[in-house]
Amino acid sequence: MPQNRSPELPPTDNLWRTEQLLDLGYGPRAIRSLLDSGILVRLRHGCYIRASLWRAQSPAARSRQLIYAHAHGTRTTSTGTFLYSHTSAARLRRLYLWDVDDAIHLLQKVNPSNERHGRDVRCHTRPFAEHDVTVVNGLRTTSLERTTADCAMLLPYRQALILTDHALRLGADPAALQAMADNLDGRRGIRTFRRVLASADPRSESPGETLTRELILRCRIRPPEPQLEVSSRAGRHRLDFAWKEEKVALEFDGKIKYFDYSPTAEVLFEERRREKALTEEGWRFVRVEWKDLFREQEFKSRLLSALAGRPHP
């Protein structure tokens, strides 16, 4: 490799261990130069990624990439002695997570050592059976039900509810989850897990809808019907939440509703067209954004005014 110019990465591959770069002819000085010039990013001890790929990834993709980097750095395979578990398993399955850190969680049958795995790794020791194990993208991971249970006992209530709603929507077995909860008396987090199971609803299509439903219940307002289908001159429509008797619809307007991309002009036009047609049918709309979910009194006042048929000041 010429010494009079900055080194370049090979055109193939995107993730390397230190020894792989050394085998390709990149010495410690070249690796440092690649890091300093912003061509290479160090994800963890002994594992690097092409910077252009890292910069192009969304926050959710970066969180998954950190797990793949751990697997690559430790040469983890589908026959390893541990499983990726808890929120790491949830990330690999692309379950909805809200306000959760990027710590890597491992499940082992033997006493773990955090030092061996790294400071960003959380090791858990609990028995698991073969039906608790599956492979996701080549990595040994806890099953959907086991992942849901572990997360519900680790996370605070609202974060756990978001994940469980999504897991049920993706096909998690409610009976299996309930059986797990029934057999975990005395375990830390079991009260949250059981509370989540009592409230979870697979009809929620986004974290925002889950938090909206939870806030309505917390405000002691009569629960609406989620995902109600109604008709107008513009066709059939599905409302996020609806009180049919009062003809009040609550719609959650959040970026996540559009699956992490901004709504197009066409989507916004169709939403306005739909709302206009339903307004002609006597429906009133309450639109909620992320910030509204953390203004409980204002949210409650707006919604009660709409249900009472009063304009909100």
C-alpha positions as CSV (number, residue, x, y, z in Angstrom):
1,M,0.0,0.0,0.0
2,P,1.5,3.4,-1.0
3,Q,2.7,5.4,2.1
4,N,2.5,8.9,0.5
5,R,-1.3,9.1,0.5
6,S,-4.3,8.3,2.7
7,P,-5.2,4.6,2.5
8,E,-8.5,3.5,1.0
9,L,-10.8,0.7,2.0
10,P,-11.3,-2.3,-0.3
11,P,-14.5,-1.9,-2.5
12,T,-16.1,-5.1,-1.1
13,D,-17.5,-5.8,2.4
14,N,-18.5,-3.2,4.9
15,L,-17.6,-4.7,8.3
16,W,-14.2,-5.8,9.4
17,R,-12.4,-7.1,12.5
18,T,-8.9,-5.7,13.3
19,E,-7.3,-9.0,12.2
20,Q,-9.1,-8.9,8.9
21,L,-7.8,-5.4,8.1
22,L,-4.3,-6.5,9.1
23,D,-4.6,-9.5,6.8
24,L,-5.6,-7.1,4.0
25,G,-2.4,-5.2,4.5
26,Y,-3.7,-2.3,6.7
27,G,-1.3,-1.8,9.5
28,P,-2.2,0.0,12.8
29,R,-1.1,3.4,11.3
30,A,-3.3,2.9,8.2
31,I,-6.3,1.9,10.4
32,R,-5.7,5.0,12.5
33,S,-5.5,7.1,9.4
34,L,-8.8,5.7,8.0
35,L,-10.5,6.5,11.4
36,D,-9.1,10.0,11.5
37,S,-10.1,10.8,8.0
38,G,-13.7,9.6,8.6
39,I,-13.5,6.8,6.1
40,L,-13.8,4.1,8.8
41,V,-15.9,4.1,12.0
42,R,-15.1,2.0,15.1
43,L,-18.3,0.4,16.4
44,R,-16.7,-1.5,19.2
45,H,-13.3,-2.9,20.3
46,G,-11.8,-4.6,17.3
47,C,-14.7,-4.1,14.9
48,Y,-15.1,-1.4,12.2
49,I,-17.6,-0.3,9.6
50,R,-17.4,1.7,6.4
51,A,-18.3,5.2,7.4
52,S,-20.4,6.0,4.3
53,L,-22.7,3.0,5.2
54,W,-22.9,4.1,8.8
55,R,-23.8,7.7,7.9
56,A,-26.6,6.5,5.5
57,Q,-28.3,4.3,8.1
58,S,-31.4,5.3,10.1
59,P,-31.2,5.3,14.0
60,A,-33.0,2.0,14.0
61,A,-30.7,0.4,11.4
62,R,-27.7,1.7,13.4
63,S,-29.0,0.0,16.5
64,R,-29.2,-3.3,14.6
65,Q,-25.8,-2.7,13.1
66,L,-24.3,-2.6,16.6
67,I,-25.6,-6.1,17.2
68,Y,-24.2,-7.4,13.9
69,A,-20.9,-5.7,14.9
70,H,-20.9,-7.6,18.2
71,A,-21.6,-10.8,16.4
72,H,-18.9,-10.1,13.8
73,G,-16.4,-9.1,16.4
74,T,-17.0,-12.2,18.6
75,R,-17.4,-14.5,15.6
76,T,-20.8,-15.4,16.8
77,T,-22.6,-18.0,14.7
78,S,-26.0,-19.8,14.8
79,T,-24.4,-22.5,17.0
80,G,-23.0,-20.1,19.7
81,T,-23.4,-20.7,23.4
82,F,-25.6,-17.7,24.0
83,L,-28.7,-16.0,22.5
84,Y,-29.3,-12.4,21.6
85,S,-32.2,-11.6,23.9
86,H,-34.4,-8.8,25.4
87,T,-34.2,-5.5,23.4
88,S,-31.4,-6.9,21.2
89,A,-33.7,-9.7,20.0
90,A,-36.5,-7.2,19.6
91,R,-34.3,-5.0,17.4
92,L,-33.3,-8.0,15.3
93,R,-37.0,-8.8,14.8
94,R,-37.7,-5.1,14.1
95,L,-40.2,-4.8,17.0
96,Y,-41.2,-1.3,17.9
97,L,-39.0,0.2,20.6
98,W,-39.3,3.6,22.1
99,D,-36.8,5.4,24.3
100,V,-34.6,2.3,24.7
101,D,-30.8,2.3,24.9
102,D,-28.5,0.4,22.5
103,A,-27.1,-2.0,25.1
104,I,-26.6,-5.5,23.7
105,H,-28.4,-8.2,25.7
106,L,-27.3,-11.8,25.8
107,L,-29.0,-14.8,27.4
108,Q,-26.8,-17.6,28.7
109,K,-27.3,-20.7,30.7
110,V,-24.0,-20.3,32.7
111,N,-22.9,-17.5,34.9
112,P,-22.0,-14.5,32.6
113,S,-19.1,-12.2,32.6
114,N,-19.7,-8.7,31.4
115,E,-16.0,-7.9,31.2
116,R,-15.5,-10.7,28.7
117,H,-18.2,-9.4,26.4
118,G,-17.7,-5.7,26.8
119,R,-19.0,-2.8,28.8
120,D,-22.0,-2.3,26.4
121,V,-23.2,-5.9,26.9
122,R,-25.7,-7.0,29.5
123,C,-25.6,-10.7,30.2
124,H,-28.6,-12.6,31.7
125,T,-28.6,-16.1,33.2
126,R,-31.9,-17.9,32.9
127,P,-32.9,-21.3,31.7
128,F,-34.2,-21.6,28.1
129,A,-35.5,-24.5,26.1
130,E,-35.2,-25.3,22.4
131,H,-38.6,-23.8,21.7
132,D,-37.2,-20.5,23.1
133,V,-34.5,-20.4,20.4
134,T,-34.7,-19.3,16.8
135,V,-32.3,-17.9,14.2
136,V,-32.8,-14.4,12.8
137,N,-30.4,-13.3,10.0
138,G,-28.0,-16.0,11.1
139,L,-27.9,-15.1,14.8
140,R,-29.3,-17.2,17.6
141,T,-32.1,-15.2,19.1
142,T,-34.9,-15.7,21.6
143,S,-38.3,-16.6,20.1
144,L,-40.9,-13.9,19.5
145,E,-42.8,-14.9,22.7
146,R,-39.7,-15.2,24.9
147,T,-38.4,-11.9,23.5
148,T,-41.7,-10.2,24.4
149,A,-41.8,-11.7,27.9
150,D,-38.2,-10.7,28.6
151,C,-38.7,-7.2,27.4
152,A,-42.0,-6.7,29.3
153,M,-40.1,-7.6,32.5
154,L,-37.2,-5.4,31.7
155,L,-38.8,-2.2,30.4
156,P,-41.1,0.4,32.0
157,Y,-44.8,-0.1,31.4
158,R,-45.3,2.2,28.4
159,Q,-42.2,0.9,26.6
160,A,-43.3,-2.7,27.3
161,L,-46.8,-2.0,26.1
162,I,-45.6,-0.6,22.7
163,L,-43.4,-3.7,22.1
164,T,-46.1,-6.1,23.2
165,D,-48.8,-4.5,21.0
166,H,-46.5,-4.9,18.0
167,A,-45.5,-8.5,18.9
168,L,-49.1,-9.5,19.1
169,R,-49.7,-7.8,15.8
170,L,-46.8,-9.9,14.3
171,G,-48.3,-13.1,15.6
172,A,-47.1,-13.7,19.1
173,D,-49.2,-16.3,20.8
174,P,-51.3,-14.7,23.6
175,A,-51.8,-18.1,25.3
176,A,-48.1,-18.8,25.4
177,L,-47.4,-15.3,26.8
178,Q,-50.0,-15.8,29.5
179,A,-48.6,-19.2,30.4
180,M,-45.2,-17.6,30.8
181,A,-46.6,-14.9,33.1
182,D,-48.4,-17.5,35.2
183,N,-45.2,-19.4,35.8
184,L,-43.0,-16.5,36.8
185,D,-44.3,-15.6,40.3
186,G,-41.8,-13.6,42.3
187,R,-39.6,-12.6,39.3
188,R,-38.6,-9.0,39.0
189,G,-40.8,-7.3,36.5
190,I,-43.6,-9.8,36.6
191,R,-46.2,-7.2,37.7
192,T,-45.4,-5.1,34.6
193,F,-45.6,-8.1,32.4
194,R,-49.0,-9.1,33.7
195,R,-50.3,-5.5,33.5
196,V,-49.1,-5.3,29.9
197,L,-50.8,-8.5,28.9
198,A,-54.1,-7.3,30.4
199,S,-53.9,-4.1,28.3
200,A,-52.2,-5.1,25.1
201,D,-54.0,-4.7,21.8
202,P,-52.7,-5.9,18.4
203,R,-54.9,-3.4,16.6
204,S,-52.4,-0.6,17.4
205,E,-50.4,0.1,14.3
206,S,-47.7,2.3,15.7
207,P,-46.0,3.3,19.0
208,G,-48.0,6.6,18.8
209,E,-51.3,4.8,18.7
210,T,-50.3,2.6,21.6
211,L,-49.3,5.7,23.7
212,T,-52.5,7.4,22.7
213,R,-54.7,4.5,23.8
214,E,-52.8,4.3,27.1
215,L,-53.2,8.0,27.7
216,I,-57.0,7.8,27.0
217,L,-57.3,5.1,29.7
218,R,-55.1,7.0,32.1
219,C,-57.3,10.0,31.7
220,R,-60.3,7.8,32.6
221,I,-62.1,8.6,29.3
222,R,-64.4,6.0,27.9
223,P,-62.3,3.8,25.6
224,P,-62.9,4.4,21.8
225,E,-63.1,1.7,19.1
226,P,-59.7,1.4,17.4
227,Q,-59.4,1.0,13.6
228,L,-63.1,1.7,13.0
229,E,-64.1,1.5,9.3
230,V,-66.6,4.1,8.2
231,S,-68.1,5.2,4.8
232,S,-68.4,8.6,3.1
233,R,-68.9,9.9,-0.4
234,A,-65.1,9.4,-0.8
235,G,-65.3,5.7,0.0
236,R,-64.4,3.5,2.9
237,H,-62.1,4.9,5.6
238,R,-60.4,3.5,8.7
239,L,-60.1,5.8,11.8
240,D,-57.3,5.3,14.3
241,F,-59.8,5.7,17.2
242,A,-63.5,6.5,17.1
243,W,-66.5,7.2,19.4
244,K,-69.3,6.2,17.1
245,E,-72.2,7.6,19.2
246,E,-70.6,11.1,19.4
247,K,-69.1,10.8,15.9
248,V,-65.7,11.8,17.2
249,A,-62.5,10.5,15.6
250,L,-59.1,10.8,17.1
251,E,-56.2,10.5,14.6
252,F,-52.5,10.2,15.6
253,D,-50.4,12.3,13.3
254,G,-46.8,11.2,13.9
255,K,-43.9,10.5,11.6
256,I,-43.9,6.9,12.7
257,K,-47.4,6.5,11.4
258,Y,-45.9,6.7,7.9
259,F,-43.2,4.1,8.8
260,D,-40.3,6.4,9.3
261,Y,-40.7,8.5,6.2
262,S,-42.4,11.8,5.8
263,P,-45.9,11.7,4.2
264,T,-45.9,12.5,0.5
265,A,-48.1,15.3,-0.9
266,E,-50.4,12.7,-2.3
267,V,-50.8,11.1,1.2
268,L,-51.5,14.4,2.8
269,F,-54.0,15.3,0.0
270,E,-55.9,12.0,0.5
271,E,-56.0,12.6,4.3
272,R,-57.5,16.1,3.8
273,R,-60.0,14.7,1.2
274,R,-61.0,11.9,3.6
275,E,-61.5,14.2,6.6
276,K,-63.5,16.7,4.5
277,A,-65.9,14.0,3.3
278,L,-66.3,12.6,6.9
279,T,-66.9,16.1,8.3
280,E,-69.8,16.4,5.9
281,E,-71.2,13.2,7.5
282,G,-71.0,14.9,10.9
283,W,-67.7,13.5,12.2
284,R,-65.4,15.8,14.3
285,F,-61.7,15.2,14.4
286,V,-59.1,15.5,17.2
287,R,-55.6,15.3,15.8
288,V,-52.8,14.3,18.1
289,E,-49.0,14.6,17.6
290,W,-46.2,13.2,19.7
291,K,-45.9,16.4,21.8
292,D,-49.6,16.1,22.8
293,L,-49.0,12.7,24.4
294,F,-46.9,14.5,27.1
295,R,-49.5,17.2,27.9
296,E,-52.0,15.2,29.7
297,Q,-54.3,17.9,31.0
298,E,-54.5,19.7,27.6
299,F,-55.1,16.4,25.8
300,K,-57.9,15.5,28.2
301,S,-59.5,18.9,27.9
302,R,-59.5,18.8,24.1
303,L,-60.9,15.3,23.9
304,L,-63.6,15.9,26.5
305,S,-64.7,19.1,24.7
306,A,-64.9,17.2,21.4
307,L,-67.0,14.4,23.0
308,A,-69.3,16.9,24.6
309,G,-69.8,18.6,21.2
310,R,-68.0,21.8,22.4
311,P,-65.4,23.7,20.4
312,H,-62.1,23.7,22.2
313,P,-60.8,27.2,22.9
